[in-house]
Amino acid sequence: MANEKIIVITGANTGIGLATAETFVKDGHHVIIACRNPAKAKIAQQQLQSLNKGQVDVIALDLNSLEQVNQAANEIIAKYEKIDVLVNNAGMMTPELEATVDGYEKQFGVNYLGPFLWTMKLLPLVKKAEHGRVINLASMMHVLGSIKPEHFKADHIKKYNGVISYGNSKLANLLFSNALAKQLEGTNVTSNALHPGGVDSEIYRELPKWQYAIIKLGLIPPTKPAELIKKIAFDPKWAKRNGDYVSLQTPAFKSAKAKNKQLAQQLYDQSLQMVSTYL
């Protein structure tokens, strides 16, 4: 296909990521799914290849470990000449205090710091595309969040609230998307974020069954945010949009903290320090 694009999607073996991969593969694009679970990734790859359209490759990516994120990014850098679209979709939610391999609070590490390193490593490839796109999945839950450096490390947290910590990680996603957009001004690359809506996906897998049964009533299928992601990636109306935040189901309300440019820059600088070993 003459206008085939190379698209990298994290967490694309299920939910929004898989639906998004399917949308792009159906259009004949070359999709790289970066997933933590090799067995599930293989099943997803076979499902996508059965469409007999675009090419589908798999990269092992565990956002729980910065070293593994670094290895996965290096593998992509060695194999591919460019990335047209980078979709940072993978995420998790947990009610319990857990730590990443590097000792960070797990939701902060997996939802934000791992994707931060991943994006910074792959950015040179995105810049090689004619019209590069970085698309970050944030959440309306960012309104509950705050950025407290003393809570980045799991062993520094005395009292844990999983919902608030999820909000913290999603605020961090949005601040990074904004800070990156500022860095990319005047280039051929844009950075935008979206709230995908309440989507029936595996992110709710840690919840008690009764709770999931109630929540499920208001959830939308993952094909809906997949359509929005495709629009951000290729719709001409998005050509000049950079640093935007859009939402399905609800108005795209940004908290005061999410609009704080100084806070975005501070987090960006702190994050660069935290991952400096790998850059």
C-alpha angles and dihedrals in degrees: 000000000000097000096038112152128207110232127185117200124182120215091015099150093087146010120001093355094055093044089050092048089050091052092053095042090052087058090055099254129147106250126192113198113203109200140166098218112061094195093052090043090055091052090049091048091052091048091051094044090053087070086071093216123097132011120270125201129178129221122185108235126174110181089190089078125051090201091056091045087053092050093048092049091049089051090055092045089053095048107039134052097208145355118223096186129018113193114193098200107138116106145142141210126208133175092206130075107252135163132226121233087269094050099256121138101272101237091047090047100043099034098039123005096046092049089045091058091042092053096045091050093048098040094093088059092048088052089057091063119093091237109011120197130196111190118189124195107222126161143227083244086079086087088074092051137097134179112243113166090198087065097051091090116063095221091058093062116097101174118030131202113179095201093051091046090052088051089050091054092048092049087052090052091053094045090050092049088053095044091048091050089055091051090050097052110130094019131102091254130086131195119207136162137211141193103224095205125241098320128189097238143128092271087090093054093106093057123099111265094245091053093048090050090058095043092047091067091071099039126113126215117266090242089077097063088038088063091050092049090051089051092052089048100049115005109114088223087068094051094101100027111112129164093016129145120204133177142206119220095004136051111271095253114181118201119230088253091053089055093048105113093188091053090048091052093046092052090045091053093045091049092051088055092048093054098031092116089069102041 
